[in-house]
Amino acid sequence: MLRIIWRLLFILVCVYLLVEWFPITYPFHFADILVRPILYPLEFFAASLAFFFGLIVSLQLFQDILQQTIKIVKKKQRKR
């Protein structure tokens, strides 16, 4: 359970860093999305890493939760 909580906190930090380093302004201008990585390459690279690591950890978390759910369902079917 502690592992799940740590993963959730890590995902939360990654999402926060992604939004902080690569903000989307309102009203939305497509040119800003194209120009911003050129003007601020370090922030874009850091935001990309935060997105990548957050995505990997969230997929692992989803896989673990799915496996635990399958184990619980199989255990309940055996009791019948």
KEKE-3310 file (N, C-alpha, C; in steps of 0.2 Angstrom, whole numbers, plus 5000, padded with zeros to 4 digits):
npx = (5004:5010:5019:5010:5005:5017:5020:5009:5011:5023:5018:5010:5019:5026:5016:5013:5026:5027:5016:5020:5033:5030:5018:5002:4995:4980:4970:4971:4984:4991:5003:5011:5013:5021:5033:5037:5046:5057:5061:5063:5072:5077:5068:5057:5063:5065:5051:5047:5054:5048:5035:5037:5042:5032:5022:5027:5027:5014:5008:5014:5009:4995:4996:5000:4989:4979:4983:4982:4969:4964:4969:4962:4949:4950:4953:4941:4933:4937:4933:4920)
npy = (4994:5006:5008:5011:5023:5031:5030:5037:5050:5053:5054:5064:5075:5075:5079:5091:5098:5097:5105:5117:5119:5119:5128:5131:5144:5154:5164:5150:5148:5141:5144:5147:5135:5129:5138:5140:5128:5131:5143:5141:5129:5121:5121:5114:5102:5097:5097:5087:5076:5075:5072:5060:5051:5052:5046:5033:5028:5029:5020:5008:5008:5006:4994:4986:4988:4982:4969:4965:4966:4956:4945:4945:4943:4930:4923:4925:4918:4905:4902:4899)
npz = (5000:5004:4993:4983:4987:4987:4973:4968:4973:4967:4953:4954:4957:4945:4936:4941:4939:4925:4921:4926:4920:4906:4902:4896:4888:4890:4880:4869:4858:4844:4839:4850:4856:4846:4846:4859:4863:4856:4860:4874:4877:4887:4897:4890:4888:4901:4905:4896:4900:4913:4910:4903:4913:4923:4915:4913:4927:4930:4922:4926:4939:4936:4930:4941:4950:4942:4941:4955:4957:4948:4955:4967:4962:4957:4969:4976:4967:4969:4982:4981)
capx = (5000:5014:5022:5005:5005:5023:5019:5004:5014:5027:5014:5007:5024:5028:5011:5015:5032:5025:5012:5024:5038:5027:5011:4998:4991:4973:4967:4975:4987:4995:5010:5014:5015:5027:5038:5040:5051:5063:5064:5065:5073:5079:5061:5054:5066:5063:5044:5046:5056:5043:5029:5039:5043:5025:5018:5029:5025:5007:5007:5016:5004:4989:4997:5000:4982:4975:4985:4979:4961:4963:4971:4956:4943:4951:4952:4934:4930:4939:4929:4913)
capy = (5000:5012:5008:5014:5030:5034:5031:5042:5056:5054:5056:5071:5079:5075:5083:5098:5100:5097:5111:5123:5120:5120:5130:5133:5150:5155:5160:5145:5150:5136:5147:5147:5128:5128:5143:5139:5124:5134:5149:5138:5122:5117:5119:5109:5095:5095:5095:5081:5071:5074:5068:5053:5047:5051:5041:5026:5026:5028:5014:5003:5008:5004:4987:4983:4988:4977:4962:4964:4965:4949:4940:4946:4940:4923:4921:4924:4912:4898:4901:4896)
capz = (5000:5004:4987:4979:4989:4984:4966:4967:4975:4961:4948:4956:4956:4938:4933:4943:4935:4918:4920:4928:4915:4899:4903:4890:4889:4887:4875:4866:4852:4842:4838:4856:4857:4842:4847:4865:4864:4853:4864:4880:4876:4893:4901:4886:4889:4908:4905:4892:4905:4919:4907:4902:4919:4925:4911:4915:4933:4930:4918:4931:4944:4933:4929:4948:4952:4938:4943:4961:4956:4946:4961:4972:4959:4957:4975:4977:4963:4972:4988:4979)
cpx = (5004:5017:5017:5005:5011:5022:5014:5007:5019:5024:5012:5013:5026:5023:5012:5020:5030:5021:5016:5030:5035:5020:5008:4994:4984:4972:4973:4978:4992:5002:5014:5017:5021:5033:5041:5046:5058:5066:5066:5066:5074:5072:5057:5057:5065:5056:5043:5048:5051:5037:5031:5039:5036:5021:5020:5027:5018:5005:5009:5011:4997:4990:4997:4992:4978:4977:4982:4972:4960:4964:4965:4950:4944:4951:4945:4930:4931:4935:4923:4913)
cpy = (5006:5013:5012:5021:5034:5035:5037:5049:5058:5057:5063:5076:5080:5079:5090:5101:5101:5104:5117:5124:5121:5122:5132:5139:5150:5162:5156:5148:5144:5138:5146:5140:5126:5132:5141:5134:5127:5139:5146:5131:5118:5116:5114:5102:5093:5093:5088:5075:5069:5070:5061:5049:5047:5046:5034:5024:5025:5022:5008:5002:5005:4996:4983:4982:4983:4970:4960:4963:4958:4944:4940:4942:4933:4920:4920:4919:4905:4897:4898:4889)
cpz = (5000:4997:4982:4980:4986:4976:4964:4968:4969:4955:4949:4955:4949:4935:4935:4939:4928:4917:4921:4923:4908:4900:4896:4892:4887:4885:4871:4859:4850:4841:4844:4857:4852:4843:4854:4866:4861:4857:4871:4880:4882:4897:4897:4887:4896:4908:4901:4897:4911:4916:4906:4908:4923:4922:4913:4922:4934:4927:4923:4936:4942:4932:4936:4950:4948:4940:4950:4961:4953:4951:4965:4969:4958:4963:4977:4973:4966:4978:4986:4978)
residu = (MET:LEU:ARG:ILE:ILE:TRP:ARG:LEU:LEU:PHE:ILE:LEU:VAL:CYS:VAL:TYR:LEU:LEU:VAL:GLU:TRP:PHE:PRO:ILE:THR:TYR:PRO:PHE:HIS:PHE:ALA:ASP:ILE:LEU:VAL:ARG:PRO:ILE:LEU:TYR:PRO:LEU:GLU:PHE:PHE:ALA:ALA:SER:LEU:ALA:PHE:PHE:PHE:GLY:LEU:ILE:VAL:SER:LEU:GLN:LEU:PHE:GLN:ASP:ILE:LEU:GLN:GLN:THR:ILE:LYS:ILE:VAL:LYS:LYS:LYS:GLN:ARG:LYS:ARG)
# end
